Amino acid sequence: MNTIMLKAYAKINIGLDVLGKRPDGYHDVRMIMQTIRLYDKLNMKRIGKDEIILKTNLAYLPTNENNLVYKAIQLLREEFHIKQGVYVELQKHIPVAAGLAGGSSDAAAALIGMNRLFHLKLTKADLMKRAVTLGADIPYCILGGTALSEGIGEVLTPLAPMPRAYIIIAKPPINVSTKYVYENLKLDEQTKHPDIDGIMEAIQTRNLVGITERLCNVLEEVTIERYPVIQEIKDTLLSYGAMNALMSGSGPTVFGVFQDLELAKKAFYQLKVQGKAKQIYLTDVFNRRRG
């Protein structure tokens, strides 16, 4: 095998809770992560020259060691003393810096691709152990599906698959600093925390209503206050039939959950007409775990 094509799937947060700040500066979190059928593509090829060549369809993305894909490839090349080079074409479709783990998913796919291309015989657990050194979301992106994420995001518990649902993804034309959101997050007795245990119970019983009525992201309060357009997108999705709508990660992307495809299509059209979101996708949940 000299070439391989991989899909790097986006994620949404069905529930996102922050428990507190750690001595090391990170935050302890408790989240429900869910893969959706929106993905980037990585075409990877072994080459004779001892180098990493990364090409992408977005001119503003770095193609050197500042890119997580490059870092993931270099990590395994150095550990296993691989002298052959790697050529990668990265086709980005997941919105960038959007709370959808696009970069983390690309890095996860690169680790999986390296494992297959060079027959490293690493297990999924082996890959996840290495992945956390590159980013807290990357182990989950290797796992995929529905999962409880704890610690800084690296402690993962696979859950039963989420029931079938249609998902609208809408990213407004703004960028949100994750650092800013966490620095301005105030956790006190007034903070509304998500019912993570209740969401897990609803997932286990395949109760989509029970899941959606508990959607909650503790970071929304910070991000929406600074960027009201996020709430405006949520309101549009709700007014056109979403069971519920939520910001994913630290934002600014909003997702709406629909049981009815025709309602989802109408909401999709309205978002297009309003122009409040720059990137809009209609997709669904994706429960297959990574191999």
Summary of the structure (lengths in Angstrom):
residues: 291
radius of gyration: 18.9
end to end distance: 16.7
largest distance: 59.3
contacts: 993
relative contact order: 0.18
helix: 32%
strand: 29%
